[in-house]
Amino acid sequence: MPPRKKKPTEQEELFSASTAKEIQTILWKAADKLRGSIDAAQYKEFVLGLIFLKYVSDAFEERRNELAKELAEDGISEDQITDFLEDRDEYTGAHVFWVPETARWSWIAANAKSQGVGKLLDDAMDAVMRENASLTGVLPKIFNRDNVDQKRLAELVDLISDARFGGTEDKPAQDVLGEVYEYFLGNFARAEGKRGGEFYTPQSVVRLIVEILEPYNGRVYDPACGSGGMFVQASKFIQAHRGRGHKADIAVYGQELNERTWRLAKMNLAIHGIDGNLAARWGDTFADDKHPDLKADFVMANPPFNIKDWARDESDARWKYGVPPKNNANYAWLQHMVSKLGERGTAGIVLANGSLTDQQGGQGEIRQALIEADLVACMVALPSQLFRTTQIPACLWFLSKDKTPQGAKGLNDRRGETLFIDARAMGEMADRTERILAEADLAKIAGTYHAWRGTPSAREDGLTYEDEPGFCFSADLETVRENGHVLTPGRYVGAVEAEEETTDAVVAKIATLTDKLYELFNESSDLEKAVREQLGRIGV
């Protein structure tokens, strides 16, 4: 009998890995072994902190090697080169974090076994924060605690040291590390279930918002920024459409309520080379707006759905279209974002489907006021199962402060109109429980919006807009009024033209009926409330 083949070690698997995806999978399995010995709430900070430290160290070494090569080519002596290589301005001037010697990954890896890896990592995090003001209070110092398995931690450090972050699939190290960071964020969100939605929005949903808004330049704002995914995707959009060498001409502003999530966002932006203003501290957007004077060109957000306990102040100037109810913050988020838009600003917001129809607590009146102010540009009904972290049906609101042709831009005049898109039958199952929007779905939805608005990208692609039964419809203000200012796309797009029904068409019909039942439930709840109030007045 031939000898049984020996299972390769993690190091051997890593050396043989040829794609970024393989590297991600191996590192995740290795990191997962630490889960039991670390508090669950700190686990993602712990692992992502390691990846971040590896990133800043790699970026520092890359800049150091570039400098050495440049100086040698200029005929500088070795002694002078050594002095230049320790000049921090040569790094910070190139937007590279200054990393002290004892915080460099090569030094940590070389001394981990002799000096104790946990203490070395805590000291390294402290040193990097001390030397870089923008990282003050951001990096985790939780590696030298008694509950951390130091042996497994040392093994993980060795694995990260061995990972070939550079030269993989012809991608720069920054891109590969950025992808590892995003991969881990996604896995953490899935593992944490509902709580994962607090810091992570599915990538295909973020991409759809970005593809519709096209944030090529200007101020980009997210008032519930989570781990910063909207900003990362905006930067990727610019690179994809204008080339990797094109510097993103956007200024990023964000705010996050949760301290740990705020730290993740700061690291996420840094690892993707994005210089963002996420304020000096985390904070509640309603009670403590960190960017009170900001007027943004683009607002992109996935705020928490249907928050019942929020910092409501009836006298707040942001409630221009009506005071939101105490038991639901959906229309507080919408009005906050409207208040942040510049003269020609646009916004893309993920909200629960209830926002399309809710009448309780004055929400119907606020929705009507937003529509009558001609702020609603487009509504998109999303498929089910896009959000692994919640089963609540979701939609996208696209708002615009200016629906005119905007002079030289030559856009279609859409004053008094709203585009409705029903995308509930779109997407494909990535696995048994999670749906994603495929490239063709993203292209069709975004292309439909751009054709309707008449944007330059639509003209370049030769796209023209037409209503498509069962998918999209451009409704004038009077039509929306006739529908009671309800914004459910299924009400407007109608049915698919007569043909043999596909599974997707049946799914869309079921979704439409579900929405109608939800509307009827809201109406019956309002009726019940009114009856109770009336009975109370007459003492029954």
C-alpha positions as CSV (number, residue, x, y, z in Angstrom):
1,M,0.0,0.0,0.0
2,P,1.4,3.4,-0.9
3,P,2.1,5.7,2.0
4,R,-0.7,8.1,2.9
5,K,-0.1,11.6,1.5
6,K,0.8,14.0,4.3
7,K,-1.5,17.0,4.7
8,P,0.4,20.2,3.9
9,T,1.0,22.7,6.7
10,E,-0.6,26.2,6.6
11,Q,2.8,27.6,5.6
12,E,3.1,25.1,2.7
13,E,-0.4,26.0,1.5
14,L,0.4,29.7,1.7
15,F,3.6,29.3,-0.4
16,S,1.7,27.4,-3.0
17,A,-1.2,29.9,-3.1
18,S,-1.3,31.6,-6.4
19,T,-4.3,33.9,-6.1
20,A,-5.4,36.5,-3.6
21,K,-8.5,34.4,-2.9
22,E,-6.4,31.5,-1.8
23,I,-4.3,33.7,0.5
24,Q,-7.5,35.1,2.0
25,T,-9.0,31.7,2.7
26,I,-5.8,30.3,4.3
27,L,-5.3,33.4,6.5
28,W,-9.0,33.3,7.6
29,K,-8.7,29.6,8.6
30,A,-5.6,30.4,10.6
31,A,-7.1,33.5,12.3
32,D,-10.2,31.5,13.1
33,K,-8.2,29.3,15.4
34,L,-7.8,32.2,17.8
35,R,-11.5,32.9,18.1
36,G,-12.1,30.8,21.2
37,S,-9.4,32.5,23.2
38,I,-10.5,36.1,22.5
39,D,-13.6,38.0,23.4
40,A,-16.0,37.9,20.4
41,A,-16.5,41.6,20.4
42,Q,-12.8,42.2,20.1
43,Y,-11.9,39.5,17.6
44,K,-12.3,41.4,14.4
45,E,-10.3,44.3,15.8
46,F,-7.6,41.8,16.8
47,V,-7.3,40.2,13.4
48,L,-7.8,43.3,11.3
49,G,-5.3,45.2,13.5
50,L,-2.7,42.6,12.5
51,I,-3.5,43.0,8.8
52,F,-3.3,46.8,9.1
53,L,0.1,46.7,10.9
54,K,1.4,44.4,8.1
55,Y,0.1,46.9,5.5
56,V,1.7,50.0,7.0
57,S,5.0,48.1,7.5
58,D,4.9,46.8,3.9
59,A,4.1,50.3,2.5
60,F,7.0,51.7,4.6
61,E,9.5,49.1,3.4
62,E,8.4,49.7,-0.2
63,R,9.0,53.4,0.1
64,R,12.3,52.8,1.8
65,N,13.5,50.6,-1.1
66,E,12.4,53.2,-3.6
67,L,14.3,55.8,-1.8
68,A,17.5,53.7,-1.6
69,K,17.3,53.0,-5.3
70,E,16.8,56.6,-6.2
71,L,19.6,57.8,-4.0
72,A,22.0,55.2,-5.3
73,E,21.2,56.2,-8.9
74,D,22.0,59.8,-7.9
75,G,25.5,58.7,-6.7
76,I,24.8,59.4,-3.0
77,S,27.2,57.7,-0.6
78,E,26.0,54.8,1.6
79,D,26.4,56.8,4.8
80,Q,24.2,59.6,3.4
81,I,21.7,57.1,2.1
82,T,21.4,55.6,5.6
83,D,20.6,59.1,7.0
84,F,18.1,59.8,4.2
85,L,16.3,56.5,4.9
86,E,15.6,57.6,8.5
87,D,14.2,61.0,7.4
88,R,10.4,60.7,8.2
89,D,9.6,63.6,5.8
90,E,10.6,61.3,2.9
91,Y,7.8,59.0,3.9
92,T,5.0,61.3,5.2
93,G,5.5,63.5,2.1
94,A,4.7,60.5,0.0
95,H,1.5,59.7,2.1
96,V,3.2,56.8,3.8
97,F,2.9,56.3,7.6
98,W,6.2,56.6,9.5
99,V,6.9,53.2,11.1
100,P,9.5,53.1,13.9
101,E,12.0,50.3,13.7
102,T,10.5,48.2,16.5
103,A,7.1,48.4,14.9
104,R,8.2,47.2,11.5
105,W,6.9,43.7,10.6
106,S,10.4,42.3,9.8
107,W,11.6,43.3,13.3
108,I,8.5,41.8,15.0
109,A,8.8,38.5,13.1
110,A,12.5,38.2,13.9
111,N,12.0,38.8,17.6
112,A,8.6,37.3,18.3
113,K,9.9,34.0,19.8
114,S,12.6,35.5,22.0
115,Q,10.7,38.6,23.3
116,G,7.0,37.6,23.4
117,V,4.8,38.3,20.4
118,G,1.9,39.8,22.3
119,K,4.0,42.5,24.0
120,L,5.8,43.3,20.8
121,L,2.6,43.8,18.9
122,D,1.1,46.0,21.6
123,D,4.2,48.1,21.7
124,A,4.2,48.3,17.9
125,M,0.6,49.5,17.8
126,D,1.5,52.1,20.4
127,A,4.6,53.3,18.5
128,V,2.7,53.7,15.2
129,M,-0.1,55.7,16.9
130,R,2.4,57.9,18.7
131,E,4.3,58.7,15.5
132,N,1.2,59.3,13.3
133,A,-1.4,61.7,14.7
134,S,-4.1,60.6,12.3
135,L,-4.0,57.1,13.9
136,T,-4.2,58.3,17.5
137,G,-6.5,56.0,19.5
138,V,-7.3,53.9,16.4
139,L,-5.2,50.7,16.7
140,P,-5.9,47.9,19.1
141,K,-3.6,47.1,22.0
142,I,-5.1,43.8,23.1
143,F,-2.4,41.3,22.1
144,N,-0.6,40.7,25.4
145,R,-3.6,39.7,27.4
146,D,-3.8,36.5,29.5
147,N,-6.7,35.2,27.4
148,V,-4.8,35.3,24.1
149,D,-3.2,32.1,23.0
150,Q,0.3,33.4,22.4
151,K,1.4,30.2,20.6
152,R,-1.4,30.5,18.0
153,L,-0.8,34.3,17.8
154,A,2.9,33.6,16.9
155,E,1.8,31.1,14.3
156,L,-0.5,33.7,12.7
157,V,2.3,36.3,12.7
158,D,4.5,33.8,10.9
159,L,1.7,33.1,8.3
160,I,1.1,36.8,7.6
161,S,4.8,37.2,7.3
162,D,4.9,34.4,4.7
163,A,1.9,35.6,2.7
164,R,2.9,36.9,-0.7
165,F,1.0,40.2,-0.6
166,G,3.1,41.7,-3.4
167,G,3.1,40.5,-7.0
168,T,-0.1,38.4,-6.8
169,E,-2.1,38.4,-10.0
170,D,-0.1,41.6,-11.0
171,K,-1.7,43.6,-8.2
172,P,0.2,45.9,-5.9
173,A,0.6,44.8,-2.3
174,Q,-1.8,47.6,-1.2
175,D,-4.6,46.2,-3.3
176,V,-4.1,42.6,-2.2
177,L,-4.0,43.6,1.5
178,G,-7.0,45.8,0.9
179,E,-8.9,42.8,-0.5
180,V,-7.8,40.7,2.4
181,Y,-9.2,43.4,4.8
182,E,-12.5,43.5,2.9
183,Y,-12.7,39.7,2.8
184,F,-12.3,39.5,6.5
185,L,-14.9,42.3,7.1
186,G,-17.4,40.3,5.0
187,N,-16.7,37.1,6.9
188,F,-17.0,38.8,10.3
189,A,-20.4,40.3,9.2
190,R,-21.6,36.8,8.2
191,A,-20.4,35.3,11.4
192,E,-22.0,37.9,13.6
193,G,-25.4,37.7,11.9
194,K,-27.7,40.7,12.6
195,R,-25.0,42.6,14.5
196,G,-22.7,42.4,11.4
197,G,-25.0,44.8,9.6
198,E,-23.8,47.5,11.9
199,F,-20.5,47.7,10.2
200,Y,-20.9,46.0,6.8
201,T,-23.1,46.6,3.7
202,P,-23.1,43.9,1.0
203,Q,-20.6,44.8,-1.8
204,S,-23.1,44.5,-4.7
205,V,-25.5,47.0,-2.9
206,V,-22.7,49.5,-2.3
207,R,-21.5,49.1,-6.0
208,L,-25.0,49.8,-7.2
209,I,-25.3,53.0,-5.2
210,V,-21.8,54.1,-6.5
211,E,-22.5,53.2,-10.1
212,I,-25.7,55.3,-10.1
213,L,-24.3,58.3,-8.3
214,E,-20.9,58.3,-10.2
215,P,-18.9,60.2,-7.5
216,Y,-16.0,61.3,-9.8
217,N,-15.2,64.4,-7.8
218,G,-16.4,66.5,-4.9
219,R,-17.4,66.0,-1.3
220,V,-18.6,62.5,-0.4
221,Y,-20.5,62.0,2.9
222,D,-21.7,59.0,4.9
223,P,-23.4,59.7,8.2
224,A,-23.5,56.1,9.3
225,C,-20.3,55.0,7.7
226,G,-19.8,51.6,9.4
227,S,-16.4,50.2,8.3
228,G,-16.1,52.7,5.4
229,G,-17.2,50.5,2.5
230,M,-19.0,53.3,0.7
231,F,-15.8,55.3,0.5
232,V,-13.7,52.4,-0.6
233,Q,-16.1,51.5,-3.4
234,A,-16.2,55.2,-4.5
235,S,-12.4,55.1,-4.8
236,K,-12.5,51.8,-6.7
237,F,-15.1,53.3,-9.1
238,I,-12.9,56.2,-10.0
239,Q,-9.9,53.8,-10.6
240,A,-12.0,51.5,-12.7
241,H,-13.4,54.3,-14.9
242,R,-10.4,56.6,-15.1
243,G,-7.4,54.3,-14.6
244,R,-5.3,53.3,-11.6
245,G,-3.0,56.2,-12.0
246,H,-5.8,58.8,-11.7
247,K,-5.9,60.4,-8.3
248,A,-9.4,60.3,-6.8
249,D,-10.6,63.9,-6.7
250,I,-13.0,63.3,-3.8
251,A,-13.0,64.6,-0.2
252,V,-14.4,62.0,2.2
253,Y,-16.4,62.8,5.3
254,G,-18.0,60.3,7.6
255,Q,-19.4,59.6,11.1
256,E,-19.9,56.4,13.0
257,L,-21.7,55.8,16.3
258,N,-19.8,52.7,17.5
259,E,-16.2,53.2,18.8
260,R,-14.9,49.8,17.6
261,T,-16.5,50.2,14.1
262,W,-15.1,53.7,13.9
263,R,-11.6,52.2,14.4
264,L,-12.2,49.6,11.7
265,A,-13.3,52.4,9.3
266,K,-10.2,54.4,10.0
267,M,-8.0,51.4,9.3
268,N,-10.0,50.5,6.2
269,L,-9.6,53.9,4.7
270,A,-5.9,54.0,5.5
271,I,-5.2,50.5,4.0
272,H,-6.9,51.7,0.8
273,G,-4.9,54.9,0.7
274,I,-8.0,57.1,1.3
275,D,-7.4,60.3,3.3
276,G,-10.8,60.7,5.0
277,N,-12.3,62.9,7.7
278,L,-14.1,60.6,10.1
279,A,-13.9,63.1,12.9
280,A,-11.6,62.9,15.9
281,R,-14.1,60.6,17.7
282,W,-17.1,58.5,17.1
283,G,-20.5,60.0,17.9
284,D,-24.3,60.0,17.4
285,T,-25.1,61.7,14.1
286,F,-28.4,63.0,15.4
287,A,-27.2,64.2,18.9
288,D,-23.7,65.2,17.9
289,D,-23.2,65.9,14.2
290,K,-19.5,65.9,13.6
291,H,-19.8,67.8,10.3
292,P,-22.4,70.5,11.1
293,D,-21.5,72.9,8.2
294,L,-20.9,70.3,5.5
295,K,-22.6,70.6,2.2
296,A,-21.9,67.4,0.2
297,D,-22.0,66.6,-3.5
298,F,-22.8,63.0,-2.8
299,V,-24.3,61.3,0.2
300,M,-24.2,57.5,0.4
301,A,-25.5,55.6,3.4
302,N,-26.9,52.4,4.8
303,P,-28.2,53.6,8.2
304,P,-29.7,51.1,10.7
305,F,-33.3,50.2,9.8
306,N,-36.3,51.3,11.8
307,I,-34.4,52.5,14.9
308,K,-36.8,53.0,17.8
309,D,-34.5,54.6,20.4
310,W,-32.8,57.6,18.8
311,A,-31.8,61.2,19.9
312,R,-35.0,63.0,18.9
313,D,-35.2,66.8,19.3
314,E,-38.5,68.2,18.0
315,S,-36.9,71.7,17.5
316,D,-34.0,70.4,15.3
317,A,-33.7,72.5,12.2
318,R,-33.1,69.4,10.1
319,W,-36.8,68.5,10.3
320,K,-37.8,70.8,7.5
321,Y,-40.4,68.4,6.1
322,G,-41.9,67.2,9.4
323,V,-40.8,65.9,12.8
324,P,-40.0,62.1,12.6
325,P,-41.7,59.8,15.1
326,K,-40.0,58.7,18.3
327,N,-40.3,55.0,17.4
328,N,-38.7,55.1,13.9
329,A,-35.7,57.1,12.7
330,N,-36.0,56.3,8.9
331,Y,-37.3,59.8,8.0
332,A,-34.8,61.4,10.4
333,W,-32.0,59.8,8.4
334,L,-33.6,61.0,5.1
335,Q,-34.0,64.5,6.3
336,H,-30.6,64.6,7.8
337,M,-29.1,63.6,4.4
338,V,-31.2,66.2,2.6
339,S,-29.8,68.8,5.0
340,K,-26.3,67.8,3.9
341,L,-26.8,68.1,0.2
342,G,-25.2,71.0,-1.8
343,E,-27.1,72.9,-4.4
344,R,-26.7,70.1,-7.0
345,G,-26.1,67.3,-4.5
346,T,-27.4,63.7,-4.9
347,A,-27.9,60.9,-2.4
348,G,-28.3,57.1,-2.4
349,I,-29.7,55.6,0.8
350,V,-30.5,52.0,1.8
351,L,-33.7,51.8,3.9
352,A,-36.3,49.3,4.9
353,N,-39.3,48.9,2.6
354,G,-41.5,50.2,5.3
355,S,-40.2,53.7,4.4
356,L,-42.1,53.4,1.0
357,T,-45.5,53.2,2.6
358,D,-45.5,53.9,6.3
359,Q,-48.1,56.4,7.5
360,Q,-47.6,56.1,11.3
361,G,-46.3,59.0,13.4
362,G,-46.5,61.5,10.5
363,Q,-44.2,59.5,8.2
364,G,-46.7,59.7,5.4
365,E,-46.8,63.5,5.6
366,I,-43.0,63.7,5.6
367,R,-42.8,61.5,2.5
368,Q,-45.4,63.6,0.8
369,A,-43.5,66.8,1.6
370,L,-40.3,65.3,0.2
371,I,-42.1,64.3,-3.0
372,E,-43.8,67.6,-3.4
373,A,-40.4,69.4,-2.9
374,D,-39.3,67.3,-6.0
375,L,-36.4,65.7,-4.1
376,V,-37.1,62.1,-4.9
377,A,-35.3,61.2,-8.2
378,C,-35.4,57.4,-8.2
379,M,-36.7,54.5,-6.1
380,V,-35.3,50.9,-6.5
381,A,-36.9,47.8,-5.0
382,L,-34.2,45.4,-4.1
383,P,-34.3,41.5,-4.2
384,S,-34.7,39.5,-1.0
385,Q,-31.7,37.9,0.7
386,L,-29.1,40.5,-0.3
387,F,-28.5,41.2,3.4
388,R,-27.4,38.2,5.2
389,T,-27.7,40.2,8.5
390,T,-31.4,41.0,8.2
391,Q,-34.5,39.5,6.6
392,I,-36.2,43.0,6.4
393,P,-37.0,43.8,2.8
394,A,-34.9,46.8,1.6
395,C,-35.0,49.5,-1.1
396,L,-32.8,52.3,-2.4
397,W,-33.8,56.0,-2.2
398,F,-32.0,58.3,-4.7
399,L,-32.5,62.0,-3.9
400,S,-31.5,65.0,-6.0
401,K,-31.5,68.7,-5.2
402,D,-31.5,69.7,-8.9
403,K,-33.4,67.7,-11.6
404,T,-32.8,70.4,-14.2
405,P,-30.5,69.9,-17.3
406,Q,-27.8,71.7,-15.3
407,G,-26.6,73.9,-18.1
408,A,-23.5,72.5,-20.0
409,K,-24.1,69.0,-18.5
410,G,-27.1,68.7,-20.9
411,L,-29.0,66.3,-18.7
412,N,-32.6,65.4,-19.3
413,D,-35.0,67.7,-17.6
414,R,-36.7,65.5,-15.0
415,R,-38.4,68.1,-12.8
416,G,-41.6,66.8,-11.5
417,E,-40.7,63.1,-12.3
418,T,-39.5,60.1,-10.4
419,L,-38.1,56.9,-11.8
420,F,-39.3,53.6,-10.4
421,I,-37.2,50.5,-10.8
422,D,-38.4,47.0,-9.6
423,A,-35.3,44.9,-9.3
424,R,-36.8,42.2,-7.0
425,A,-36.5,39.5,-9.6
426,M,-32.8,40.2,-10.2
427,G,-29.6,38.7,-8.6
428,E,-28.2,35.2,-8.3
429,M,-27.6,33.0,-5.2
430,A,-24.0,33.1,-4.1
431,D,-24.8,30.3,-1.7
432,R,-27.8,28.8,0.0
433,T,-28.7,31.9,2.0
434,E,-27.1,35.0,0.2
435,R,-28.1,36.6,-3.0
436,I,-25.8,39.0,-4.9
437,L,-26.5,41.4,-7.8
438,A,-24.5,40.2,-10.8
439,E,-22.5,42.4,-13.2
440,A,-25.4,42.3,-15.7
441,D,-27.9,43.3,-13.0
442,L,-25.8,46.3,-11.9
443,A,-25.3,47.4,-15.5
444,K,-29.0,47.2,-16.3
445,I,-30.2,49.1,-13.2
446,A,-27.5,51.8,-13.3
447,G,-27.8,52.1,-17.1
448,T,-31.6,52.6,-16.8
449,Y,-31.1,55.4,-14.4
450,H,-28.4,57.1,-16.5
451,A,-30.5,56.8,-19.6
452,W,-33.4,58.4,-17.8
453,R,-31.3,61.2,-16.5
454,G,-29.3,61.6,-19.8
455,T,-25.9,61.5,-18.2
456,P,-22.6,61.7,-20.2
457,S,-22.0,58.0,-19.5
458,A,-25.4,57.1,-21.0
459,R,-24.7,59.2,-24.1
460,E,-21.2,57.5,-24.5
461,D,-22.9,54.1,-24.3
462,G,-25.7,55.2,-26.7
463,L,-28.4,54.5,-24.0
464,T,-31.9,56.0,-24.3
465,Y,-34.7,55.6,-21.8
466,E,-38.0,53.8,-22.3
467,D,-40.5,52.5,-19.7
468,E,-40.2,48.7,-19.5
469,P,-43.3,46.9,-18.1
470,G,-42.5,45.0,-14.9
471,F,-39.1,46.7,-14.5
472,C,-39.1,50.5,-14.8
473,F,-41.5,53.5,-15.1
474,S,-41.0,57.2,-15.1
475,A,-44.0,58.7,-13.1
476,D,-45.0,62.4,-13.1
477,L,-45.9,64.1,-9.8
478,E,-49.7,63.7,-10.5
479,T,-49.4,60.0,-10.9
480,V,-47.6,59.7,-7.6
481,R,-50.3,61.9,-6.0
482,E,-53.0,59.5,-7.4
483,N,-51.1,56.7,-5.6
484,G,-51.3,58.5,-2.2
485,H,-47.6,59.4,-2.3
486,V,-46.7,55.7,-1.8
487,L,-43.3,55.0,-3.4
488,T,-43.4,51.2,-3.9
489,P,-42.0,50.6,-7.4
490,G,-44.3,47.6,-8.0
491,R,-47.3,50.0,-8.0
492,Y,-45.9,51.9,-10.9
493,V,-44.0,49.5,-13.2
494,G,-46.9,47.3,-13.8
495,A,-46.7,43.7,-14.9
496,V,-44.3,42.0,-17.3
497,E,-45.8,41.8,-20.8
498,A,-47.7,38.6,-21.5
499,E,-45.3,35.7,-21.9
500,E,-44.6,32.4,-20.3
501,E,-43.9,33.2,-16.7
502,T,-40.4,32.5,-15.4
503,T,-39.4,31.6,-11.9
504,D,-38.1,35.2,-11.4
505,A,-41.4,36.6,-12.6
506,V,-43.3,34.5,-10.1
507,V,-40.8,35.7,-7.4
508,A,-41.5,39.3,-8.4
509,K,-45.3,38.8,-8.1
510,I,-45.0,37.2,-4.7
511,A,-42.8,40.2,-3.6
512,T,-45.5,42.6,-4.9
513,L,-48.2,40.9,-3.0
514,T,-46.1,40.9,0.1
515,D,-45.6,44.7,-0.3
516,K,-49.4,45.1,-0.7
517,L,-50.1,43.0,2.4
518,Y,-47.6,45.2,4.3
519,E,-49.4,48.3,3.2
520,L,-52.7,46.8,4.3
521,F,-51.2,45.9,7.6
522,N,-50.0,49.5,8.1
523,E,-53.4,50.9,7.1
524,S,-55.2,48.5,9.5
525,S,-52.8,49.5,12.3
526,D,-53.6,53.2,11.6
527,L,-57.3,52.4,11.7
528,E,-57.0,50.5,14.9
529,K,-55.0,53.3,16.5
530,A,-57.7,55.9,15.4
531,V,-60.5,53.7,16.8
532,R,-58.7,53.3,20.1
533,E,-58.1,57.1,20.3
534,Q,-61.8,57.8,19.5
535,L,-63.0,55.2,22.1
536,G,-60.7,56.8,24.7
537,R,-62.2,60.2,24.0
538,I,-65.7,59.0,24.8
539,G,-64.6,57.0,27.8
540,V,-65.1,53.5,26.5
